[in-house]
Amino acid sequence: MVVAIALTFIFPKTPLAQFDIQIIAILFIILFAGKKFLKISRLLESLIFTLVIFIIINTTGGASSPFFFLIYFLMFSLALILEPVISIVMTLTSVIFFMIFLPQQQSINSLLPIFALVFLTPFALYMGREHIKNESLKVKNQSLQKDTFLFHSLILKNHLKNIKNSIENFMGDHELSEIKNSTMEMEKLMEKFDDLENKNEQ
């Protein structure tokens, strides 16, 4: 990610800068083709988006570019798609390079968008951590639902089997008592599991 950002700052000073639109188009083609046919990783996907956004910004004025706000969206996207720490690395790297390549005699207004990146980073980090936490809870809930289904299936299967055997071999009060006991056990176990499930949800 650091190398990719560094290349985008050098890019406007090379002869390839005149082909910026074509290069951006090629990157998007690689992205869409990779997602459709190769199932590219999130890291590569994020890397391509980073290249595209920084090329657009650095070829249209750098920190003074009208498209500078795209970095804010990129920062939050990286925090959600990848590890939140990636957003910090991207922010620090971009701030350093923007300061290095900043033209001389720039007004304070030109520096405000750069400093805004630093102040927005903690918020992006928080959003990324909350997203990871929500994903973890979602996996936990799915596992709990699966366990619930298996539990109910096993309990119902075993007790229904006992009830069926008691009915088939019904001889009198003994079998009727077995049916009642099995039914009561089913109700107690299901209530106990429901209480446990409610506690886990809380």
N, C-alpha and C positions, 0 to 999 in steps of 0.2 A: 504494500500500500504506500509506504514511504517513497519507494523508488518510482512508482507510478505517478505520484503527485509531483516529484522532482522533475520527471520527464515532461510533464505538462507545462511547467514554468520555462523549460528550455525550448520547448516546441515552437513558440511564437518567434524565436530568434533564428530559426532554421528555414531553409527553402521549402520545407514541407508545410509551412504555415498557410501557403496559398491553396493547399488542398485540404484545408480543415473540414469543410463540409463533406467531402468525399470520404475522408478518414472516419468521421463520425458516423456516416452512413454504413461504412464497412463494419464498424464496431457493433452497430445495432443489428446488422445482418448476422454477424457471428453470434450475438446474444440470442436472437430469436431462433436461429437455426439450432443452436446448442440446446436451448430449452425444449425444442420440439423433438429433436432427433437424438441428442446425446445426454440430456438431463444433466446439464452442467451444475457444478456445485454453487452454493450460495456465495462462497468467497470469490469465485471467478465472476459471477454475476455482479457482485458489488464492485469488483475491480473495474469492470467495463463501465459501469455507471459513473464511477469516480473519474475515470479517464475522460469520458464524454463531458461531464459537467465542468471539470477543470480546464479542458481544452476550450470549451465555449467561453468560459469566464476570462481566461488568459489571452484569448485572441480578440476580446471585445473590450479591453481596458483594464483587466486585472481587478484590483480592489475598487476601481471606479466603474466597473462594468455594470450595466443595468440588469444583468443576469446574476449578480453576486448572491442574491437571495436563494438561489438554487443550492448553495452550500448548506444552508440551514436545513433544507429538506433532506439532503444527503446525510448530514450528521445524524438526524433522528432515524433515518432509514437504516444506517449502519448499526446504530445502537439496538434496533429491533431485530434486524435480520441476522447480524453476527453478535459477537460478544460485545457488551457495552464498552469494554476497554478499547476496542477498535475505534470507536468514536473519539475517544480522547487522543489516541495516536494521530488520527486524521486531523483533528483540530489543531493540535500542537504543531504538526508538520506544516499544515497550510499557513498558520500564523507566522511561523519562522520564515517560510519562503516568500510570503507576501511582504514581510518587512525587508527581506534581502533585496527583492526585486522592485521595491517601491520607488518610484521616480523621486528625484530630489525636489525640495521646496513644495511638498504637498501640505495642504491645509489639514487642520485637525478633523474636519469633516470626512476626509478621505480615510482617516484611521479608525473612525467609529465602527464601520462594518466589520473590520478585522477584530477589534476588541470585543465586539458583540458575540463573536464566535466563542471567545473564552468564557463569557458570562452565561451563554446558553448550554455549554458543555455539561455542567452538573445536572441541569434539567433533562438533557438527553440521556445522561447516565442513569438517572432515576427512572425514566420511562423504560429504558432497556431492562433494568433489573425487575421492574414490575411486570414487564412482558414475560420474562423468564419465569417469574414466580407464578403467573397465571397459567403458563404452559405446563408447569410442574403440577399445579392443582388440577388441571384438566386431565392429565395422565393419571393422577391419583384417583380422580372420580371415575374415570373409565374402568380402572382396575377394580374399584370398589363395586361398581355396577356389575362387573363380570363375576366377582365373588358372590354377590347377592343372588345372581341368577343360578350359579352352581349350587349354592347353599339351599335355596328353595327347591331346586330340582331334586337334589339328593334326599332332603327331608320328606318332600311330598312322595317321592318314589318309594322310599322305604316304608313309610306309614300307610300309604295306599296299598302296598303289597300286603302288609299285615291285615289291613281291613278286608282286602279281597280274600285272603286265606280264611279269615274268621267267618266271612259270609258263606264261602264255599263249604266249610266244614261246620256250619252252624248246627249246634246240637241243643242250645239252650242258653241259660244265663251266663255261663262261662264265656262263650264266644261274644255275647252281647257286651259283657264287661270289657273284653279285649278291644272291641270296636270303640267303646267309649274312651278307654284309656289312650288308645292310639290317637283318637281325635283330639283329646285334651293335650297330649304331648305335642301334637302338630301346632296347636294354637299357642302354647307356651313358648315353644322354640321360635316360632315366627315372630311373636311379640318381643322376645328377648333380642332377636337379631335386628328388628326394626328400631328398638331403643338404642342399640349399639350403633346402627347406621346414622341415626339422628344425632348422636353425640359426635361422631366423626365429621358430620357436615357442619356442626357448630364450631 
